[in-house]
Amino acid sequence: MKRGFVVLFLTLIAAMLILSPLAGGSLSVAMQTTSTATVATTATTAPTLAPTLDSSALYLDATAPIEDRIADLLARMTIDEKIGQMVQVEKGSISPDDIRDLALGSLLSGGGGAPSGVNSAENWAKMVDGYQKYALETRLAIPLIYGVDAVHGHSNVYGATIFPHNIGLGATRDADLLERIGRATAEEMIATGIYWNFAPCVAVVQDVRWGRSYESYSENPAIVSELATAYIKGLQTDHLGAADTVIATAKHFVGDGGTAFDSSTTYNGATRYSLDQGVTEVDEATLRAIHLLPYEAAIKQGALSIMASFSSWDGLKMHAQKYLLTDVLKGELGFTGFVVSDWGGIDQISKDYYTAVVTSINAGVDMNMVPQKYPQFIKVMQQAVEKGDISVERIDDAVTRILRAKFKMGLFEHPFSDPEMLQTVGSAEHRALAREAVAKSQVLLKNEGDVLPLSADTPLIFIAGEGADNIGIQSGGWTISWQGSAGNITVGTTIREGIEQAVGANSKVIYDRLGRFRSTDETADVGIVVVSELPYAEGVGDSKTLELSTANVSLVNRVRERVKKLIVIVVSGRPLIINDQVELADAVVAAWLPGTEGAGVADVLFGKLPFTGKLSVTWMRSVDQLPVGSGTGDALFPFGFGLTTTAK
């Protein structure tokens, strides 16, 4: 829906309706189970908008200065309406009427939070627009800001373009590429009515045993800063507020990439995380030099939201760090946007929920990603204000920051999805961009005898490994679901398919997942073995050993015996222990997690494009060399290593 139309629409409705009191504020709202399908159906009908206080209110004037609009709207809000703006609820837990009745400010889809029924961009738009219409029925018609983890493309949406994960993009060292990826991601998000991206992750990974290593661009803060700011510029452009822009989120503040091994106390079922949500055991000078630098860059680029980390520093959970969140981030660095908690992050501060909420809000968290128990959070907030444990001034500061973001991004002018953007979701143009990113992210670790690039006329090629023909594996976590999954989970081209498309008519390609080629097959000229990790996300992916699975080790050994030249491709979210496999292979390629466009791998294998990628992290010989700079001996491949080839 076009911006000018929405402004006119809201103003006309406001003029037609009479003043009425706020419908919300009740905390005895029953938690109802309301299907997303119901909301999607609602989205097709016009909303019944509650009246604004004044149809000529300054905050509705898109031409007025933003700070004046904020002041005007804030002065009209009740304390309950202000608290509502500080709440973010996961859509699977929401009773849609509560959006209106409690004047809620934000919703999100967690990993896998798709509409019920068919996962399509069209249904995403119907779902999100449906929720938005409830928000426009509130007394002041303040639109929702809907957030999603579009961390490597709009990756919850079936058919969207899935780009390489950040660790691969870090190998490109290409800021222009990152800006274009941000631009493409924004377009696909807007097609679904979502204007807030929980990305980029600006963690500076120091120990790749961390399950979120692939969300980090590099172990080097300068590279993280350069690429993250380019991506933010792509999302927000230099004209945030245009109908084709979305808000970026720098995360997770601060030090999440530097947690110490075995310092986490978080459990997933019976398994305790090793690094994720752990303790960053460094002094303040190190914290600033390594982990704070990308946030300074992100703020200068105009990032309007920053997400607090689950991790701890100096004896406190980050969600309780007033010194870092308020004094450093908002004071010293001059951040004028808002701080959002991570998923239930406030809860980890104290077993007493009242204490947890009061501590976190006073520390500087502006919006709470609840994500389920939002009536309880609202009740605690009201009690804390009544008792004076949270001041009205602190509430006003938080809401001012949230409203500033909403006004700057133009949500009041274009709160709904843009149907014209639907054609961009998984478009040929975006897939070509992703394929370019894949090719540029490939790092050639070994190339004995210049076996690469391959000739397209190679007579016989054996391909082995489950990861060679599996969109889910090559995309990794945060793809369609939180943890991701193996299999044909979305639309794309596998590495195997890319190779088959790259060879000439006289070349024969045989694929066997297990590398068990028939005895009647002759020795192949080239064997391509894809060793891979199964998808994972966050602490679930924390690893103690980083060892290849026994099946992957056997696969390499088995194929080596059947081929003249062996190429090993490593599909993973981080460096793995591959010392023996490097010795066996003639060529080794770090493919990272390339996403949906596996043909980009074939582009460099066959010389359509050159290998140019450089390691964004150190590739160690053993975990004894972790974190970065620990242990003794040389790395298997140092930071910045990467052989180059010439395109044919």
C-alpha positions as MATLAB code, in Angstrom:
seq = 'MKRGFVVLFLTLIAAMLILSPLAGGSLSVAMQTTSTATVATTATTAPTLAPTLDSSALYLDATAPIEDRIADLLARMTIDEKIGQMVQVEKGSISPDDIRDLALGSLLSGGGGAPSGVNSAENWAKMVDGYQKYALETRLAIPLIYGVDAVHGHSNVYGATIFPHNIGLGATRDADLLERIGRATAEEMIATGIYWNFAPCVAVVQDVRWGRSYESYSENPAIVSELATAYIKGLQTDHLGAADTVIATAKHFVGDGGTAFDSSTTYNGATRYSLDQGVTEVDEATLRAIHLLPYEAAIKQGALSIMASFSSWDGLKMHAQKYLLTDVLKGELGFTGFVVSDWGGIDQISKDYYTAVVTSINAGVDMNMVPQKYPQFIKVMQQAVEKGDISVERIDDAVTRILRAKFKMGLFEHPFSDPEMLQTVGSAEHRALAREAVAKSQVLLKNEGDVLPLSADTPLIFIAGEGADNIGIQSGGWTISWQGSAGNITVGTTIREGIEQAVGANSKVIYDRLGRFRSTDETADVGIVVVSELPYAEGVGDSKTLELSTANVSLVNRVRERVKKLIVIVVSGRPLIINDQVELADAVVAAWLPGTEGAGVADVLFGKLPFTGKLSVTWMRSVDQLPVGSGTGDALFPFGFGLTTTAK';
ca = [
       0.000    0.000    0.000;
       1.446    3.353   -0.953;
       2.495    5.800    1.733;
       0.347    8.756    0.731;
      -2.756    6.612    0.553;
      -2.261    5.334    4.089;
      -1.813    8.851    5.484;
      -5.017    9.973    3.794;
      -6.782    6.787    4.919;
      -5.877    7.273    8.588;
      -6.675   10.981    8.554;
     -10.097   10.519    6.957;
     -11.058    7.758    9.352;
      -9.909    9.839   12.309;
     -12.017   12.788   11.137;
     -15.099   10.615   10.724;
     -14.987    9.007   14.152;
     -15.663   10.521   17.574;
     -13.389   10.499   20.586;
     -13.549    7.402   22.760;
     -11.440    6.134   25.684;
      -8.719    3.558   25.314;
     -10.196    0.076   25.193;
      -7.137   -1.588   26.656;
      -5.420   -1.680   30.019;
      -7.106   -4.764   31.450;
      -4.680   -7.378   32.690;
      -7.225  -10.150   33.083;
      -7.107  -10.979   29.384;
      -7.362  -14.711   28.855;
      -4.608  -16.261   26.756;
      -6.641  -17.481   23.811;
      -5.483  -19.832   21.078;
      -6.128  -17.988   17.849;
      -4.859  -19.461   14.617;
      -2.761  -17.493   12.191;
      -5.200  -18.531    9.494;
      -7.903  -16.508   11.258;
      -5.675  -13.452   11.260;
      -4.838  -13.924    7.603;
      -8.550  -13.991    6.770;
      -9.094  -10.842    8.806;
      -6.423   -9.127    6.751;
      -8.636   -9.165    3.686;
     -11.240   -6.912    5.320;
     -10.996   -3.229    6.163;
     -10.181   -2.497    9.827;
     -12.583   -0.754   12.136;
     -10.295    2.012   13.322;
     -10.748    3.538   16.750;
     -10.642    7.342   16.755;
      -7.483    9.317   17.265;
      -7.621   12.160   19.753;
      -7.394   14.691   16.968;
      -7.537   14.163   13.244;
      -5.164   17.093   12.790;
      -2.693   15.798   15.371;
       0.866   16.790   14.633;
       2.137   13.215   14.888;
       0.014   12.281   11.870;
       1.699   14.949    9.734;
       4.409   13.241    7.703;
       5.954   16.615    6.859;
       6.499   17.645   10.491;
       9.916   17.190   12.155;
      10.226   13.736   13.679;
      11.149   14.942   17.159;
       8.044   17.167   17.166;
       5.879   14.244   16.094;
       7.330   12.125   18.897;
       6.687   14.796   21.525;
       3.121   15.301   20.321;
       2.288   11.599   20.365;
       4.014   10.931   23.684;
       2.002   13.701   25.336;
      -1.235   12.035   24.219;
      -0.353    8.559   25.533;
      -1.484    6.989   28.794;
       1.006    5.018   30.859;
      -0.648    1.773   29.692;
      -0.234    2.780   26.069;
       3.417    3.578   26.707;
       4.017    0.211   28.348;
       2.308   -1.466   25.412;
       4.894    0.027   23.069;
       7.625   -1.643   25.121;
       6.217   -5.136   24.523;
       7.165   -7.506   21.716;
       5.234  -10.777   21.490;
       5.933  -13.874   19.397;
       3.029  -14.212   16.989;
       2.373  -17.815   17.975;
       1.438  -16.651   21.478;
      -0.692  -13.639   20.637;
      -4.417  -13.272   21.046;
      -5.000  -10.798   18.188;
      -7.549   -8.771   20.163;
      -4.792   -8.037   22.667;
      -2.904   -6.094   20.004;
      -5.758   -3.605   20.095;
      -6.879   -3.938   23.716;
      -3.387   -3.726   25.228;
      -2.035   -1.298   22.603;
       0.916   -3.579   21.888;
       3.835   -2.121   19.984;
       5.532   -5.063   18.324;
       5.249   -8.663   17.189;
       7.833  -11.054   15.832;
       8.122  -14.393   14.151;
      10.716  -16.558   15.800;
      12.695  -19.013   13.702;
      10.092  -20.988   11.765;
       7.294  -18.610   12.694;
       5.493  -18.949    9.382;
       1.750  -18.558    8.749;
      -0.375  -21.620    9.322;
      -1.079  -23.547    6.152;
       1.050  -22.780    3.131;
       4.354  -21.032    3.792;
       4.350  -18.461    1.008;
       5.201  -14.794    0.726;
       1.561  -14.042   -0.015;
       0.387  -15.733    3.181;
       3.091  -13.999    5.182;
       1.775  -10.659    3.916;
      -1.799  -11.567    4.798;
      -0.744  -12.650    8.281;
       1.341   -9.582    9.091;
      -1.131   -7.137    7.541;
      -3.877   -8.805    9.567;
      -2.020   -8.146   12.796;
      -1.269   -4.583   11.698;
      -4.945   -3.833   11.260;
      -5.574   -4.653   14.909;
      -2.920   -2.092   15.860;
      -4.619    0.569   13.735;
      -7.819    0.017   15.741;
      -6.150    1.382   18.865;
      -7.045    4.839   20.144;
      -3.933    6.447   18.673;
      -3.520    4.090   15.707;
       0.184    3.495   16.401;
       1.333    0.821   13.949;
       3.092   -2.356   14.979;
       6.699   -2.920   14.116;
       7.029   -6.576   13.096;
      10.435   -8.234   13.389;
      12.039  -11.339   11.944;
      15.464  -12.979   11.738;
      16.170  -12.431    8.044;
      19.799  -13.228    8.796;
      20.802  -14.541    5.359;
      17.902  -13.452    3.231;
      14.246  -13.585    4.303;
      15.025  -17.089    5.388;
      11.784  -18.110    7.111;
       9.849  -17.710    3.869;
       9.619  -20.642    1.469;
      10.943  -19.630   -1.931;
      12.891  -16.619   -0.696;
      16.483  -16.096   -1.788;
      18.878  -17.574    0.782;
      22.309  -15.949    0.769;
      25.503  -17.397    2.246;
      25.779  -17.103    6.004;
      27.961  -14.291    7.327;
      31.144  -16.303    7.820;
      31.194  -16.940    4.076;
      30.369  -13.331    3.256;
      33.295  -12.346    5.446;
      35.556  -14.267    3.086;
      34.487  -11.995    0.210;
      35.773   -8.767    1.816;
      33.268   -7.120   -0.560;
      31.350   -4.252    1.067;
      29.483   -3.419   -2.148;
      28.223   -7.011   -2.311;
      26.983   -6.793    1.285;
      25.109   -3.585    0.567;
      23.387   -5.184   -2.400;
      22.453   -8.224   -0.306;
      20.954   -5.928    2.314;
      18.955   -4.161   -0.384;
      17.618   -7.431   -1.804;
      16.716   -8.737    1.651;
      14.803   -5.544    2.444;
      12.762   -5.861   -0.735;
      11.755   -9.446    0.016;
      10.863   -8.532    3.613;
       8.653   -5.624    2.574;
       6.730   -7.959    0.290;
       5.545   -9.634    3.494;
       4.866   -6.459    5.487;
       7.938   -6.824    7.718;
      10.030   -3.702    8.258;
      12.393   -4.822   11.022;
      15.295   -7.215   10.524;
      17.112   -8.762   13.511;
      20.368   -8.506   11.585;
      23.251   -8.082   11.131;
      24.988  -10.077   13.823;
      28.153   -8.081   14.530;
      29.728  -10.637   16.850;
      33.499  -10.922   16.525;
      33.934  -14.676   16.904;
      36.995  -15.764   18.861;
      36.244  -19.462   19.315;
      34.662  -21.261   16.369;
      33.379  -24.043   18.582;
      30.538  -21.562   19.130;
      27.319  -22.632   17.429;
      26.757  -19.112   16.136;
      30.159  -18.816   14.463;
      28.567  -18.723   11.025;
      26.611  -15.614   12.054;
      29.895  -13.729   12.495;
      31.611  -12.104    9.545;
      35.067  -12.540   11.002;
      37.360  -12.853   13.985;
      38.657   -9.416   12.952;
      36.603   -6.446   14.249;
      37.591   -4.192   11.343;
      36.171   -6.654    8.797;
      33.014   -7.113   10.870;
      32.575   -3.342   11.062;
      33.078   -2.767    7.347;
      30.751   -5.514    6.153;
      28.075   -4.986    8.796;
      27.790   -1.276    8.043;
      27.545   -1.996    4.322;
      24.725   -4.461    5.007;
      22.960   -1.933    7.262;
      23.207    0.642    4.497;
      21.599   -1.854    2.138;
      18.674   -2.419    4.501;
      18.126    1.181    5.557;
      19.753    3.053    2.625;
      20.647    6.704    3.080;
      16.944    7.541    3.048;
      15.395    5.435    5.802;
      11.690    6.053    5.676;
      11.351    5.369    1.985;
       8.813    2.659    1.254;
      11.526    0.169    0.303;
      13.624    0.327    3.491;
      13.670   -1.666    6.726;
      15.277   -1.205   10.126;
      18.518   -3.047   10.861;
      19.517   -4.501   14.231;
      23.110   -4.759   15.377;
      23.392   -7.747   17.716;
      24.158   -9.062   20.285;
      25.426   -6.289   22.532;
      28.170   -6.865   23.532;
      30.845   -9.597   23.532;
      28.749  -12.584   22.475;
      31.516  -13.723   20.129;
      34.070  -13.847   22.909;
      32.514  -16.098   25.535;
      34.794  -18.579   27.269;
      34.477  -22.282   26.589;
      32.400  -24.157   29.186;
      31.182  -20.888   30.747;
      27.531  -21.160   29.721;
      24.835  -22.202   32.183;
      22.063  -22.487   29.590;
      20.512  -25.872   28.913;
      18.759  -27.229   25.844;
      16.891  -30.142   27.313;
      19.484  -32.104   29.271;
      22.421  -30.679   27.303;
      24.289  -27.643   28.584;
      25.635  -25.174   26.055;
      29.410  -24.765   26.035;
      29.872  -21.232   24.681;
      26.555  -19.734   23.669;
      25.101  -17.406   26.316;
      28.303  -17.809   28.305;
      30.686  -15.365   29.973;
      32.969  -12.974   28.100;
      36.017  -13.236   30.312;
      37.989  -10.209   29.145;
      38.883   -6.864   30.652;
      37.138   -3.692   29.538;
      39.978   -2.617   27.268;
      39.722   -5.898   25.328;
      35.929   -5.734   25.272;
      36.136   -2.305   23.699;
      38.976   -3.064   21.270;
      37.452   -6.256   19.864;
      33.733   -6.406   20.544;
      32.528   -2.816   20.868;
      34.099   -1.514   17.660;
      31.388   -2.836   15.282;
      28.678   -1.146   17.363;
      30.379    2.206   17.025;
      30.408    1.667   13.261;
      26.770    0.509   13.200;
      25.615    3.565   15.134;
      27.488    5.875   12.765;
      25.744    4.115    9.884;
      22.385    4.851   11.513;
      21.284    1.504   12.967;
      18.063    2.182   14.871;
      17.908   -0.927   17.030;
      20.430   -2.945   18.980;
      19.703   -6.306   20.573;
      21.125   -7.158   23.982;
      23.133  -10.350   24.343;
      22.333  -13.427   26.427;
      25.976  -13.431   27.474;
      27.516  -12.008   30.645;
      30.427   -9.732   31.476;
      31.927   -8.564   34.738;
      29.560  -10.710   36.800;
      26.322   -9.508   35.217;
      24.032  -10.694   32.459;
      24.158   -8.201   29.612;
      20.439   -7.463   30.013;
      21.290   -6.094   33.480;
      24.343   -4.055   32.423;
      23.365   -0.440   33.043;
      26.968    0.681   32.598;
      27.203   -0.810   29.101;
      23.612   -0.356   27.901;
      23.029    3.151   29.201;
      26.335    4.790   30.079;
      28.407    3.446   27.188;
      25.921    2.651   24.416;
      23.416    5.466   24.854;
      25.689    7.956   26.563;
      29.243    7.629   25.301;
      28.388    6.303   21.830;
      25.326    8.515   21.424;
      22.916    5.754   20.360;
      19.468    7.313   19.900;
      17.654    4.181   18.749;
      16.180    1.536   21.032;
      17.521   -1.558   22.755;
      15.485   -4.733   22.392;
      16.000   -7.786   24.561;
      16.805  -11.158   23.089;
      14.193  -13.927   23.284;
      13.161  -13.996   26.956;
      16.548  -12.548   27.839;
      15.171  -10.484   30.713;
      14.039  -13.677   32.446;
      17.630  -14.824   32.944;
      18.501  -11.940   35.269;
      16.659  -13.259   38.315;
      14.308  -16.060   39.297;
      12.073  -13.327   40.679;
      10.341  -11.936   37.606;
       9.585   -8.556   39.151;
      13.253   -8.070   39.988;
      14.286   -9.229   36.509;
      11.985   -6.766   34.763;
      12.838   -3.787   36.954;
      16.572   -4.437   36.702;
      16.552   -4.822   32.933;
      14.365   -1.834   32.099;
      16.355    0.395   34.435;
      19.568   -0.925   32.915;
      18.497    0.345   29.499;
      16.420   -2.315   27.729;
      13.645   -0.414   25.941;
      11.589   -3.221   24.410;
      11.102   -6.677   25.884;
      10.941   -9.646   23.530;
       8.724  -11.422   26.036;
       7.852  -13.589   23.938;
       4.908  -15.472   25.525;
       3.927  -14.125   28.957;
       3.163  -10.596   27.895;
       0.183  -10.045   30.279;
       2.509  -10.805   33.186;
       5.155   -8.408   31.871;
       2.598   -5.614   31.468;
       1.278   -6.189   34.977;
       4.773   -6.089   36.467;
       5.561   -2.905   34.554;
       2.420   -1.233   35.882;
       3.210   -2.319   39.428;
       6.798   -1.105   39.120;
       5.661    2.334   37.949;
       3.088    2.553   40.738;
       5.764    1.670   43.323;
       8.275    4.041   41.804;
      10.730    1.236   41.017;
      10.638    2.253   37.339;
      10.238    5.961   36.749;
       7.883    7.540   34.261;
      10.948    9.330   32.892;
      12.563    5.978   32.082;
       9.331    4.791   30.414;
       9.196    7.993   28.374;
      12.811    7.561   27.299;
      12.175    4.002   26.123;
       8.984    4.896   24.263;
      10.588    7.959   22.693;
      13.317    5.737   21.262;
      10.807    3.196   19.934;
       8.606    5.889   18.391;
      11.662    7.556   16.866;
      12.396    4.347   14.994;
       8.781    3.982   13.859;
       8.637    7.562   12.594;
      12.059    7.442   10.947;
      11.204    4.298    9.040;
       7.869    5.760    7.902;
       5.666    3.125    9.535;
       2.842    5.608   10.081;
       2.874    6.283    6.338;
       3.304    2.704    5.078;
       2.356    0.145    7.754;
       1.308   -2.607    5.348;
       3.037   -4.924    2.921;
       3.732   -3.779   -0.621;
       2.172   -6.216   -3.122;
       4.412   -4.849   -5.860;
       7.393   -6.310   -3.983;
       6.067   -9.870   -4.159;
       7.737  -10.303   -7.527;
      11.141   -9.812   -5.865;
      10.824  -12.829   -3.551;
      13.175  -15.435   -4.936;
      13.477  -13.439   -8.160;
      16.013  -14.289  -10.842;
      17.848  -11.041  -10.081;
      18.172  -11.848   -6.384;
      19.227  -15.432   -7.065;
      21.906  -14.182   -9.438;
      23.160  -11.931   -6.660;
      23.230  -14.852   -4.243;
      25.100  -16.961   -6.781;
      27.674  -14.180   -7.124;
      28.019  -14.100   -3.339;
      28.532  -17.865   -3.206;
      31.290  -17.746   -5.808;
      33.072  -14.874   -4.082;
      32.859  -16.594   -0.681;
      34.591  -19.825   -1.721;
      38.076  -20.158   -0.234;
      40.580  -22.392   -2.019;
      42.719  -23.970    0.694;
      44.752  -26.394   -1.429;
      45.280  -26.770   -5.166;
      48.072  -29.238   -5.771;
      49.084  -29.479   -9.411;
      46.547  -26.761  -10.290;
      43.795  -29.342  -10.443;
      41.351  -26.424  -10.243;
      39.731  -25.039  -12.247;
      38.334  -28.195  -13.778;
      37.687  -28.618  -17.459;
      34.017  -28.726  -18.370;
      34.965  -31.625  -20.649;
      36.335  -33.839  -17.853;
      35.256  -37.309  -19.032;
      34.079  -38.820  -15.726;
      33.325  -37.120  -12.418;
      32.214  -38.865   -9.238;
      30.310  -36.757   -6.693;
      29.740  -38.027   -3.164;
      28.369  -36.747    0.119;
      24.904  -35.965    1.384;
      25.760  -32.258    1.431;
      26.336  -32.282   -2.326;
      22.667  -32.636   -3.087;
      20.833  -31.127   -0.143;
      19.426  -27.587    0.009;
      18.856  -27.829    3.754;
      22.435  -28.827    4.555;
      24.008  -26.205    2.310;
      21.764  -23.514    3.808;
      22.349  -24.390    7.469;
      20.449  -23.069   10.474;
      17.999  -20.173   10.426;
      16.503  -21.509    7.201;
      12.730  -22.094    7.119;
      13.030  -23.098   10.787;
      15.205  -22.009   13.713;
      17.547  -24.994   13.608;
      17.203  -25.579    9.884;
      16.949  -29.140    8.621;
      18.326  -31.420    5.965;
      16.330  -32.046    2.833;
      14.440  -30.243    0.119;
      13.231  -27.502    2.470;
      12.999  -24.636   -0.015;
      13.636  -23.687   -3.627;
      17.203  -23.599   -4.892;
      20.050  -25.288   -6.734;
      22.223  -27.876   -5.004;
      25.965  -28.130   -5.475;
      25.446  -31.338   -7.435;
      22.956  -29.664   -9.752;
      25.336  -26.779  -10.263;
      28.122  -29.154  -11.274;
      25.859  -31.035  -13.663;
      24.871  -27.754  -15.289;
      28.509  -26.693  -15.615;
      29.922  -29.718  -17.448;
      29.940  -30.229  -21.202;
      27.789  -32.618  -23.188;
      30.525  -35.268  -23.314;
      31.231  -35.244  -19.590;
      29.641  -37.913  -17.413;
      28.697  -37.153  -13.799;
      27.779  -39.913  -11.364;
      26.457  -39.108   -7.899;
      26.252  -41.450   -4.954;
      25.556  -40.022   -1.525;
      27.696  -42.655    0.195;
      30.412  -42.763   -2.434;
      29.700  -46.412   -3.172;
      30.185  -46.398   -6.896;
      29.565  -49.601   -8.784;
      32.507  -51.874   -9.387;
      31.717  -51.659  -13.097;
      32.375  -47.914  -13.052;
      35.908  -47.179  -14.092;
      38.236  -44.996  -12.073;
      36.957  -41.438  -12.340;
      39.112  -38.616  -13.607;
      37.890  -36.436  -10.733;
      36.144  -37.162   -7.483;
      34.295  -34.388   -5.661;
      33.478  -35.208   -2.048;
      31.300  -32.822   -0.066;
      31.822  -33.245    3.661;
      29.322  -31.354    5.764;
      27.788  -30.532    9.094;
      24.090  -31.083    9.667;
      22.179  -27.824   10.263;
      22.106  -26.221   13.719;
      21.634  -22.841   15.345;
      22.806  -21.085   18.484;
      24.001  -23.177   21.436;
      22.607  -26.362   19.945;
      25.550  -26.145   17.563;
      28.224  -25.656   20.226;
      30.902  -28.285   19.598;
      33.659  -29.610   21.837;
      35.765  -31.202   19.084;
      34.838  -29.794   15.639;
      35.651  -33.215   14.263;
      34.262  -34.572   11.025;
      31.768  -37.345   11.504;
      33.005  -40.899   11.064;
      30.810  -41.151    7.975;
      32.485  -38.114    6.393;
      35.966  -39.454    7.135;
      35.093  -42.822    5.600;
      33.576  -41.099    2.590;
      36.783  -39.268    1.740;
      38.862  -42.438    2.163;
      36.469  -44.481    0.044;
      36.335  -42.081   -2.881;
      40.085  -41.443   -2.832;
      40.590  -45.040   -3.951;
      38.316  -44.627   -6.977;
      39.549  -41.377   -8.506;
      42.651  -39.909  -10.119;
      42.156  -36.459   -8.588;
      40.242  -35.773   -5.394;
      38.556  -32.482   -4.501;
      37.148  -32.102   -0.990;
      34.521  -29.405   -0.459;
      33.763  -28.510    3.155;
      30.195  -27.300    3.727;
      30.165  -26.002    7.283;
      29.418  -23.041    9.488;
      33.013  -22.863   10.722;
      36.430  -24.453   10.277;
      36.507  -28.165   11.084;
      39.408  -30.475   11.888;
      40.381  -31.725    8.413;
      44.130  -32.342    8.733;
      44.020  -35.885    7.313;
      41.578  -34.994    4.566;
      43.802  -32.136    3.377;
      46.662  -34.623    3.027;
      44.532  -37.019    0.970;
      43.038  -34.430   -1.345;
      44.479  -32.728   -4.385;
      42.297  -29.683   -3.783;
      40.295  -28.458   -0.788;
      37.580  -25.794   -0.844;
      35.868  -24.094    2.103;
      32.335  -23.553    0.830;
      30.864  -22.455    4.194;
      27.030  -22.461    4.135;
      26.271  -21.137    0.648;
      22.475  -20.997    0.820;
      20.136  -21.805   -2.033;
      22.393  -21.013   -4.973;
      24.784  -23.974   -5.094;
      25.674  -23.232   -8.689;
      28.002  -20.549   -7.347;
      30.265  -23.330   -6.087;
      30.409  -24.856   -9.565;
      31.195  -21.432  -11.048;
      34.604  -21.397   -9.372;
      35.243  -25.145   -9.619;
      35.014  -24.929  -13.399;
      36.614  -21.524  -13.814;
      33.613  -19.514  -14.882;
      34.735  -17.213  -12.080;
      38.059  -17.165  -10.220;
      38.646  -18.208   -6.626;
      39.173  -14.967   -4.682;
      37.900  -15.676   -1.154;
      40.143  -15.192    1.886;
      39.656  -16.824    5.275;
      37.743  -14.551    7.626;
      38.728  -16.777   10.555;
      41.791  -18.840   11.383;
      41.556  -22.506   10.341;
      43.138  -24.385   13.253;
      44.790  -27.801   13.383;
      43.130  -28.677   16.686;
      40.761  -27.146   19.215;
      43.790  -26.642   21.468;
      44.499  -23.574   19.313;
      41.182  -21.999   20.350;
      40.221  -19.316   21.124;
      42.113  -17.171   18.621;
      45.703  -16.769   19.736;
      45.678  -19.701   22.150;
      47.777  -22.832   22.100;
      50.984  -23.480   20.236;
      51.998  -24.294   16.700;
      50.969  -22.900   13.378;
      47.387  -22.924   12.219;
      46.464  -25.283    9.411;
      45.557  -22.191    7.372;
      46.079  -18.699    8.818;
      43.556  -15.874    8.888;
      43.461  -14.233    5.457;
      44.683  -17.320    3.594;
      43.159  -18.176    0.248;
      44.620  -19.335   -3.034;
      43.505  -17.674   -6.231;
      42.809  -18.953   -9.719;
      42.192  -17.356  -13.080;
      38.836  -17.620  -14.772;
      38.824  -19.533  -18.048;
];
